[in-house]
C-alpha cells in the first residue's frame, strides 16, 4: 500500500488537487527498446502550493475522493 512515485505536475485544477504525470520507463522484453508508459494521477496537495512543472513525490493513501488516492510528500 505504501507505493511512492515521482512525477511532474501538469495541471493545477483547484486549491487542493493537482494532476501529476508519472512516466514509467522499461525495456521491451523482445525488441530491447526503451518504452515509456505514462499515467496521470489526481493528487491531494495537503495545503502545499504547487505550480505546473514542479517535480513531486507522491505516496498512495486511503481514498480521499472518487479519483484521489495519492498525497504529495
Jmol script that loads the backbone (N, CA, C; Angstrom):
load data "model"
ATOM      1  N   UNK A   1       0.820  -1.198   0.000  1.00  0.00           N
ATOM      2  CA  UNK A   1       0.000   0.000   0.000  1.00  0.00           C
ATOM      3  C   UNK A   1       0.859   1.255   0.000  1.00  0.00           C
ATOM      4  N   UNK A   2       2.092   1.190   0.479  1.00  0.00           N
ATOM      5  CA  UNK A   2       2.954   2.366   0.536  1.00  0.00           C
ATOM      6  C   UNK A   2       3.717   2.536  -0.762  1.00  0.00           C
ATOM      7  N   UNK A   3       3.013   2.760  -1.845  1.00  0.00           N
ATOM      8  CA  UNK A   3       3.617   2.903  -3.157  1.00  0.00           C
ATOM      9  C   UNK A   3       3.988   4.367  -3.379  1.00  0.00           C
ATOM     10  N   UNK A   4       5.283   4.664  -3.544  1.00  0.00           N
ATOM     11  CA  UNK A   4       5.716   6.033  -3.797  1.00  0.00           C
ATOM     12  C   UNK A   4       6.218   6.145  -5.223  1.00  0.00           C
ATOM     13  N   UNK A   5       5.898   7.267  -5.859  1.00  0.00           N
ATOM     14  CA  UNK A   5       6.306   7.531  -7.229  1.00  0.00           C
ATOM     15  C   UNK A   5       6.734   8.984  -7.348  1.00  0.00           C
ATOM     16  N   UNK A   6       7.441   9.287  -8.438  1.00  0.00           N
ATOM     17  CA  UNK A   6       7.878  10.650  -8.694  1.00  0.00           C
ATOM     18  C   UNK A   6       7.327  11.080 -10.040  1.00  0.00           C
ATOM     19  N   UNK A   7       6.807  12.295 -10.101  1.00  0.00           N
ATOM     20  CA  UNK A   7       6.227  12.775 -11.344  1.00  0.00           C
ATOM     21  C   UNK A   7       6.232  14.285 -11.421  1.00  0.00           C
ATOM     22  N   UNK A   8       5.700  14.786 -12.529  1.00  0.00           N
ATOM     23  CA  UNK A   8       5.681  16.223 -12.791  1.00  0.00           C
ATOM     24  C   UNK A   8       4.250  16.726 -12.758  1.00  0.00           C
ATOM     25  N   UNK A   9       4.045  17.875 -12.131  1.00  0.00           N
ATOM     26  CA  UNK A   9       2.721  18.493 -12.062  1.00  0.00           C
ATOM     27  C   UNK A   9       2.386  19.044 -13.445  1.00  0.00           C
ATOM     28  N   UNK A  10       1.258  18.587 -14.019  1.00  0.00           N
ATOM     29  CA  UNK A  10       0.855  19.045 -15.349  1.00  0.00           C
ATOM     30  C   UNK A  10      -0.399  19.915 -15.309  1.00  0.00           C
ATOM     31  N   UNK A  11      -1.135  19.894 -14.203  1.00  0.00           N
ATOM     32  CA  UNK A  11      -2.345  20.706 -14.104  1.00  0.00           C
ATOM     33  C   UNK A  11      -2.611  21.023 -12.639  1.00  0.00           C
ATOM     34  N   UNK A  12      -3.001  22.273 -12.393  1.00  0.00           N
ATOM     35  CA  UNK A  12      -3.412  22.691 -11.052  1.00  0.00           C
ATOM     36  C   UNK A  12      -4.894  23.011 -11.153  1.00  0.00           C
ATOM     37  N   UNK A  13      -5.735  22.001 -10.849  1.00  0.00           N
ATOM     38  CA  UNK A  13      -7.160  22.146 -11.098  1.00  0.00           C
ATOM     39  C   UNK A  13      -7.895  22.908  -9.998  1.00  0.00           C
ATOM     40  N   UNK A  14      -7.457  22.790  -8.763  1.00  0.00           N
ATOM     41  CA  UNK A  14      -8.102  23.522  -7.679  1.00  0.00           C
ATOM     42  C   UNK A  14      -7.063  23.775  -6.593  1.00  0.00           C
ATOM     43  N   UNK A  15      -7.504  24.274  -5.451  1.00  0.00           N
ATOM     44  CA  UNK A  15      -6.564  24.602  -4.379  1.00  0.00           C
ATOM     45  C   UNK A  15      -6.018  23.359  -3.700  1.00  0.00           C
ATOM     46  N   UNK A  16      -6.763  22.255  -3.731  1.00  0.00           N
ATOM     47  CA  UNK A  16      -6.319  21.068  -3.002  1.00  0.00           C
ATOM     48  C   UNK A  16      -5.985  19.886  -3.906  1.00  0.00           C
ATOM     49  N   UNK A  17      -6.100  20.056  -5.225  1.00  0.00           N
ATOM     50  CA  UNK A  17      -5.866  18.945  -6.142  1.00  0.00           C
ATOM     51  C   UNK A  17      -4.950  19.380  -7.278  1.00  0.00           C
ATOM     52  N   UNK A  18      -3.975  18.513  -7.600  1.00  0.00           N
ATOM     53  CA  UNK A  18      -3.141  18.707  -8.785  1.00  0.00           C
ATOM     54  C   UNK A  18      -3.125  17.398  -9.558  1.00  0.00           C
ATOM     55  N   UNK A  19      -2.824  17.482 -10.859  1.00  0.00           N
ATOM     56  CA  UNK A  19      -2.681  16.301 -11.697  1.00  0.00           C
ATOM     57  C   UNK A  19      -1.183  16.089 -11.916  1.00  0.00           C
ATOM     58  N   UNK A  20      -0.704  14.884 -11.594  1.00  0.00           N
ATOM     59  CA  UNK A  20       0.710  14.554 -11.695  1.00  0.00           C
ATOM     60  C   UNK A  20       0.886  13.488 -12.774  1.00  0.00           C
ATOM     61  N   UNK A  21       1.828  13.724 -13.687  1.00  0.00           N
ATOM     62  CA  UNK A  21       2.145  12.776 -14.749  1.00  0.00           C
ATOM     63  C   UNK A  21       3.353  11.956 -14.314  1.00  0.00           C
ATOM     64  N   UNK A  22       3.165  10.633 -14.210  1.00  0.00           N
ATOM     65  CA  UNK A  22       4.234   9.718 -13.815  1.00  0.00           C
ATOM     66  C   UNK A  22       4.641   8.914 -15.045  1.00  0.00           C
ATOM     67  N   UNK A  23       5.945   8.910 -15.354  1.00  0.00           N
ATOM     68  CA  UNK A  23       6.465   8.179 -16.507  1.00  0.00           C
ATOM     69  C   UNK A  23       7.214   6.958 -16.000  1.00  0.00           C
ATOM     70  N   UNK A  24       6.796   5.785 -16.480  1.00  0.00           N
ATOM     71  CA  UNK A  24       7.457   4.522 -16.134  1.00  0.00           C
ATOM     72  C   UNK A  24       8.187   4.051 -17.380  1.00  0.00           C
ATOM     73  N   UNK A  25       9.518   3.929 -17.302  1.00  0.00           N
ATOM     74  CA  UNK A  25      10.310   3.511 -18.451  1.00  0.00           C
ATOM     75  C   UNK A  25      10.836   2.102 -18.214  1.00  0.00           C
ATOM     76  N   UNK A  26      10.691   1.251 -19.237  1.00  0.00           N
ATOM     77  CA  UNK A  26      11.183  -0.117 -19.128  1.00  0.00           C
ATOM     78  C   UNK A  26      11.679  -0.566 -20.492  1.00  0.00           C
ATOM     79  N   UNK A  27      12.390  -1.664 -20.526  1.00  0.00           N
ATOM     80  CA  UNK A  27      12.925  -2.199 -21.758  1.00  0.00           C
ATOM     81  C   UNK A  27      11.988  -3.286 -22.275  1.00  0.00           C
ATOM     82  N   UNK A  28      11.679  -3.235 -23.569  1.00  0.00           N
ATOM     83  CA  UNK A  28      10.785  -4.211 -24.177  1.00  0.00           C
ATOM     84  C   UNK A  28      11.426  -5.599 -24.105  1.00  0.00           C
ATOM     85  N   UNK A  29      10.677  -6.621 -23.683  1.00  0.00           N
ATOM     86  CA  UNK A  29      11.285  -7.935 -23.468  1.00  0.00           C
ATOM     87  C   UNK A  29      11.831  -8.589 -24.742  1.00  0.00           C
ATOM     88  N   UNK A  30      11.231  -8.325 -25.890  1.00  0.00           N
ATOM     89  CA  UNK A  30      11.693  -8.961 -27.129  1.00  0.00           C
ATOM     90  C   UNK A  30      12.613  -8.053 -27.942  1.00  0.00           C
ATOM     91  N   UNK A  31      12.208  -6.794 -28.112  1.00  0.00           N
ATOM     92  CA  UNK A  31      12.946  -5.900 -29.002  1.00  0.00           C
ATOM     93  C   UNK A  31      14.000  -5.059 -28.302  1.00  0.00           C
ATOM     94  N   UNK A  32      14.035  -5.092 -26.961  1.00  0.00           N
ATOM     95  CA  UNK A  32      15.044  -4.407 -26.153  1.00  0.00           C
ATOM     96  C   UNK A  32      15.057  -2.892 -26.343  1.00  0.00           C
ATOM     97  N   UNK A  33      13.947  -2.329 -26.807  1.00  0.00           N
ATOM     98  CA  UNK A  33      13.849  -0.890 -26.979  1.00  0.00           C
ATOM     99  C   UNK A  33      13.253  -0.281 -25.712  1.00  0.00           C
ATOM    100  N   UNK A  34      13.709   0.914 -25.355  1.00  0.00           N
ATOM    101  CA  UNK A  34      13.161   1.606 -24.197  1.00  0.00           C
ATOM    102  C   UNK A  34      11.753   2.081 -24.511  1.00  0.00           C
ATOM    103  N   UNK A  35      10.803   1.734 -23.646  1.00  0.00           N
ATOM    104  CA  UNK A  35       9.398   2.072 -23.844  1.00  0.00           C
ATOM    105  C   UNK A  35       8.939   2.916 -22.661  1.00  0.00           C
ATOM    106  N   UNK A  36       8.223   4.010 -22.955  1.00  0.00           N
ATOM    107  CA  UNK A  36       7.677   4.867 -21.913  1.00  0.00           C
ATOM    108  C   UNK A  36       6.194   4.593 -21.745  1.00  0.00           C
ATOM    109  N   UNK A  37       5.756   4.439 -20.515  1.00  0.00           N
ATOM    110  CA  UNK A  37       4.338   4.357 -20.186  1.00  0.00           C
ATOM    111  C   UNK A  37       4.032   5.523 -19.259  1.00  0.00           C
ATOM    112  N   UNK A  38       2.996   6.288 -19.585  1.00  0.00           N
ATOM    113  CA  UNK A  38       2.655   7.469 -18.806  1.00  0.00           C
ATOM    114  C   UNK A  38       1.277   7.296 -18.179  1.00  0.00           C
ATOM    115  N   UNK A  39       1.126   7.796 -16.958  1.00  0.00           N
ATOM    116  CA  UNK A  39      -0.159   7.742 -16.279  1.00  0.00           C
ATOM    117  C   UNK A  39      -0.327   9.033 -15.483  1.00  0.00           C
ATOM    118  N   UNK A  40      -1.550   9.540 -15.504  1.00  0.00           N
ATOM    119  CA  UNK A  40      -1.868  10.765 -14.773  1.00  0.00           C
ATOM    120  C   UNK A  40      -2.631  10.404 -13.501  1.00  0.00           C
ATOM    121  N   UNK A  41      -2.239  11.011 -12.393  1.00  0.00           N
ATOM    122  CA  UNK A  41      -2.877  10.762 -11.105  1.00  0.00           C
ATOM    123  C   UNK A  41      -3.401  12.069 -10.542  1.00  0.00           C
ATOM    124  N   UNK A  42      -4.611  12.031  -9.991  1.00  0.00           N
ATOM    125  CA  UNK A  42      -5.140  13.157  -9.226  1.00  0.00           C
ATOM    126  C   UNK A  42      -4.585  13.033  -7.816  1.00  0.00           C
ATOM    127  N   UNK A  43      -3.928  14.100  -7.349  1.00  0.00           N
ATOM    128  CA  UNK A  43      -3.179  14.045  -6.094  1.00  0.00           C
ATOM    129  C   UNK A  43      -3.653  15.158  -5.168  1.00  0.00           C
ATOM    130  N   UNK A  44      -3.795  14.847  -3.883  1.00  0.00           N
ATOM    131  CA  UNK A  44      -4.133  15.832  -2.862  1.00  0.00           C
ATOM    132  C   UNK A  44      -2.874  16.580  -2.454  1.00  0.00           C
ATOM    133  N   UNK A  45      -2.930  17.910  -2.422  1.00  0.00           N
ATOM    134  CA  UNK A  45      -1.740  18.709  -2.123  1.00  0.00           C
ATOM    135  C   UNK A  45      -1.465  18.830  -0.630  1.00  0.00           C
ATOM    136  N   UNK A  46      -2.467  18.678   0.188  1.00  0.00           N
ATOM    137  CA  UNK A  46      -2.259  18.796   1.630  1.00  0.00           C
ATOM    138  C   UNK A  46      -1.911  20.202   2.063  1.00  0.00           C
ATOM    139  N   UNK A  47      -2.412  21.227   1.357  1.00  0.00           N
ATOM    140  CA  UNK A  47      -2.172  22.611   1.734  1.00  0.00           C
ATOM    141  C   UNK A  47      -0.933  23.219   1.115  1.00  0.00           C
ATOM    142  N   UNK A  48      -0.141  22.445   0.400  1.00  0.00           N
ATOM    143  CA  UNK A  48       1.063  22.975  -0.238  1.00  0.00           C
ATOM    144  C   UNK A  48       0.678  23.717  -1.517  1.00  0.00           C
ATOM    145  N   UNK A  49       1.430  24.767  -1.853  1.00  0.00           N
ATOM    146  CA  UNK A  49       1.190  25.492  -3.092  1.00  0.00           C
ATOM    147  C   UNK A  49       2.149  24.957  -4.142  1.00  0.00           C
ATOM    148  N   UNK A  50       1.602  24.424  -5.222  1.00  0.00           N
ATOM    149  CA  UNK A  50       2.389  23.835  -6.303  1.00  0.00           C
ATOM    150  C   UNK A  50       2.066  24.542  -7.605  1.00  0.00           C
ATOM    151  N   UNK A  51       3.032  24.511  -8.531  1.00  0.00           N
ATOM    152  CA  UNK A  51       2.845  25.125  -9.843  1.00  0.00           C
ATOM    153  C   UNK A  51       3.087  24.075 -10.915  1.00  0.00           C
ATOM    154  N   UNK A  52       2.617  24.362 -12.122  1.00  0.00           N
ATOM    155  CA  UNK A  52       2.818  23.454 -13.247  1.00  0.00           C
ATOM    156  C   UNK A  52       4.319  23.360 -13.525  1.00  0.00           C
ATOM    157  N   UNK A  53       4.804  22.124 -13.671  1.00  0.00           N
ATOM    158  CA  UNK A  53       6.228  21.901 -13.928  1.00  0.00           C
ATOM    159  C   UNK A  53       7.009  21.447 -12.709  1.00  0.00           C
ATOM    160  N   UNK A  54       6.435  21.547 -11.519  1.00  0.00           N
ATOM    161  CA  UNK A  54       7.123  21.091 -10.309  1.00  0.00           C
ATOM    162  C   UNK A  54       7.255  19.576 -10.326  1.00  0.00           C
ATOM    163  N   UNK A  55       8.395  19.076  -9.878  1.00  0.00           N
ATOM    164  CA  UNK A  55       8.602  17.638  -9.738  1.00  0.00           C
ATOM    165  C   UNK A  55       8.297  17.278  -8.285  1.00  0.00           C
ATOM    166  N   UNK A  56       7.373  16.334  -8.096  1.00  0.00           N
ATOM    167  CA  UNK A  56       6.927  15.975  -6.748  1.00  0.00           C
ATOM    168  C   UNK A  56       6.997  14.475  -6.561  1.00  0.00           C
ATOM    169  N   UNK A  57       7.065  14.065  -5.296  1.00  0.00           N
ATOM    170  CA  UNK A  57       6.998  12.653  -4.934  1.00  0.00           C
ATOM    171  C   UNK A  57       5.624  12.433  -4.298  1.00  0.00           C
ATOM    172  N   UNK A  58       4.918  11.390  -4.770  1.00  0.00           N
ATOM    173  CA  UNK A  58       3.569  11.120  -4.271  1.00  0.00           C
ATOM    174  C   UNK A  58       3.547   9.750  -3.613  1.00  0.00           C
ATOM    175  N   UNK A  59       2.643   9.592  -2.663  1.00  0.00           N
ATOM    176  CA  UNK A  59       2.509   8.342  -1.937  1.00  0.00           C
ATOM    177  C   UNK A  59       1.043   7.920  -1.953  1.00  0.00           C
ATOM    178  N   UNK A  60       0.816   6.613  -2.081  1.00  0.00           N
ATOM    179  CA  UNK A  60      -0.536   6.064  -2.086  1.00  0.00           C
ATOM    180  C   UNK A  60      -1.134   6.167  -0.694  1.00  0.00           C
ATOM    181  N   UNK A  61      -2.421   6.478  -0.623  1.00  0.00           N
ATOM    182  CA  UNK A  61      -3.093   6.639   0.656  1.00  0.00           C
ATOM    183  C   UNK A  61      -4.529   6.128   0.537  1.00  0.00           C
ATOM    184  N   UNK A  62      -5.289   6.253   1.593  1.00  0.00           N
ATOM    185  CA  UNK A  62      -6.690   5.842   1.544  1.00  0.00           C
ATOM    186  C   UNK A  62      -7.428   6.729   0.548  1.00  0.00           C
ATOM    187  N   UNK A  63      -8.554   6.273   0.016  1.00  0.00           N
ATOM    188  CA  UNK A  63      -9.294   7.111  -0.930  1.00  0.00           C
ATOM    189  C   UNK A  63      -9.751   8.423  -0.284  1.00  0.00           C
ATOM    190  N   UNK A  64      -9.377   9.534  -0.918  1.00  0.00           N
ATOM    191  CA  UNK A  64      -9.758  10.850  -0.425  1.00  0.00           C
ATOM    192  C   UNK A  64     -11.058  11.297  -1.095  1.00  0.00           C
ATOM    193  N   UNK A  65     -11.191  10.985  -2.380  1.00  0.00           N
ATOM    194  CA  UNK A  65     -12.424  11.244  -3.123  1.00  0.00           C
ATOM    195  C   UNK A  65     -12.543  10.168  -4.198  1.00  0.00           C
ATOM    196  N   UNK A  66     -13.388  10.394  -5.175  1.00  0.00           N
ATOM    197  CA  UNK A  66     -13.632   9.370  -6.193  1.00  0.00           C
ATOM    198  C   UNK A  66     -12.372   9.030  -6.990  1.00  0.00           C
ATOM    199  N   UNK A  67     -11.557  10.029  -7.311  1.00  0.00           N
ATOM    200  CA  UNK A  67     -10.369   9.799  -8.125  1.00  0.00           C
ATOM    201  C   UNK A  67      -9.047  10.008  -7.377  1.00  0.00           C
ATOM    202  N   UNK A  68      -9.094  10.632  -6.220  1.00  0.00           N
ATOM    203  CA  UNK A  68      -7.854  10.931  -5.483  1.00  0.00           C
ATOM    204  C   UNK A  68      -7.517   9.808  -4.510  1.00  0.00           C
ATOM    205  N   UNK A  69      -6.359   9.163  -4.749  1.00  0.00           N
ATOM    206  CA  UNK A  69      -5.864   8.115  -3.868  1.00  0.00           C
ATOM    207  C   UNK A  69      -4.396   8.336  -3.524  1.00  0.00           C
ATOM    208  N   UNK A  70      -3.873   9.538  -3.790  1.00  0.00           N
ATOM    209  CA  UNK A  70      -2.464   9.845  -3.559  1.00  0.00           C
ATOM    210  C   UNK A  70      -2.345  11.189  -2.869  1.00  0.00           C
ATOM    211  N   UNK A  71      -1.240  11.364  -2.126  1.00  0.00           N
ATOM    212  CA  UNK A  71      -0.903  12.622  -1.477  1.00  0.00           C
ATOM    213  C   UNK A  71       0.506  13.022  -1.846  1.00  0.00           C
ATOM    214  N   UNK A  72       0.796  14.329  -1.787  1.00  0.00           N
ATOM    215  CA  UNK A  72       2.139  14.831  -2.050  1.00  0.00           C
ATOM    216  C   UNK A  72       2.960  14.679  -0.777  1.00  0.00           C
ATOM    217  N   UNK A  73       4.181  14.156  -0.916  1.00  0.00           N
ATOM    218  CA  UNK A  73       5.071  14.040   0.236  1.00  0.00           C
ATOM    219  C   UNK A  73       5.780  15.348   0.509  1.00  0.00           C
TER     220      UNK A  73
END
end "model"
wireframe off; spacefill off
backbone 0.3
color backbone group
